[in-house]
Amino acid sequence: MNKKSFLDLTVFDSNSLREIIKLSDKLSRERFLLGDVLKQKIIALIFLKHSTRTRVSFEVAIRELGGSAIFLGRDELQIGRGEPIKDTARVLNGYVHGIVARLYGHDSLIELAKYSSVPVINALTDYNHPVQILADLLTVYQEFKTFKVKWAYVGDGNNVARSLVEAASIIGFELYIASPQGYELEDEFKEKYRNFDFIKFTNDPILSVKDASVIYTDTWISMGQEEEKEKRISDFKNYMVSSQLFSYAKDDAIFLHCLPAYRGLEVSEEILEGERSRVFKQAHNRLHTEKALLWSIYSGYLSDKILLK
């Protein structure tokens, strides 16, 4: 595996994660600060899942850093016809200078990185979503000038929740994860964070939101779970982020959602469109954090601090 691949947030320590967020904050004000570190470089975007924010933000980030992007969906690749991902990796090694991959199984990402001689960046798997959390951290930093406020995640124990837990363990902010019974993060994962007393797992959404500064949710029905739709809607009915639930948070609390959002399910219309919502700023911050991540990989910036695998 290439030593500069970015598969999850655990490549960072607290200082280096803070540094990349502060660099991203500068980019939000000076969009073309970093120059053309990707000049004459081509990055392949392997997207086996649909995408709006991740695809567009990465393509724009690559172009603004001087590079070119090639989008490769399932229909454009032989993966869709059964070619092993390790073969795709070794073929692409001879053509491109990096791979951004949005896949289903996390094992596929691990295999892609194992056989790749160019950097691989995790743009989402069913297991985690680290580039999303970089944008979330930036949004909270811009709002509160600190990360160390109480975060409450209400909803499915999914890829976003796992990456949030990783971020909390690195930076040290208080995090409550509230999920219905049967939809919690797996015990094996939670056990790894047993000694982090500022990370709590609960089935009680009110306990989670009480006195929180950041209220976060995600769709209840992720890609590949469509057959479970009706059951999930029933099981999650008490977990909608409504005005009533939001009233337990701090007066200056903000609402985050990685989008797409389904109004009337995981969040009410009035919260999503309300004055405390930061979901579109959060979405726009994907560009700045992904640009900072790309620049750090290809320029060597912070190389003494970021221990990229």
URMO-V577439 format. One record per pair of residues at least 6 apart in sequence whose C-alpha atoms are under 6 Angstrom apart, sorted by the first residue. I is the first residue (numbers start at 1). J is the second residue. Records with the same first field share a line. If there is no record, write none. Layout:
BEGIN
I=J  J
END
This chain:
BEGIN
1=113  114  115  116
2=117  118  119
3=309
4=119  308  309
5=119  120  121  309
6=121
7=122
8=130
9=130
11=307  308
12=306
14=170  171
16=305  306
21=138
24=288  289  292
27=288
28=288
35=65
36=65  66
37=65
38=65  66  67
39=66  67
40=67
41=67  97
42=67  68  69  96  97
43=69  96  97  98  99
44=69  70  99
45=70  71  72  99  100  101
46=72  73  101
47=73  101  102
48=73  74  103
57=287
59=69
61=287  291
74=80
86=112  115
89=112  115  116
97=118
98=118  119
99=120
100=120  121
101=122  123
102=123  124
103=125
104=125  126
105=125  126
106=125  127
113=120
126=159
127=159
128=159  160  162  163
129=159  160  163
130=163
135=285  286  289
139=282
141=147
148=173
150=174  175  212  213
151=175  212  214
152=175  176  208  209  215
153=177  216  217
154=178  217
155=179  217
156=179  183  220
157=183  184  185
174=198  199
175=199
176=199  200  201  208
177=201
178=202  203  204  205
179=203
180=203
209=249
210=248  249
211=249  250
212=249  250
213=250  253
214=253  254
215=255
216=255  256  257
217=257
218=257
240=266  267
241=267
242=268
254=276  277
255=276  277  278
256=278  279
257=279
263=269
END
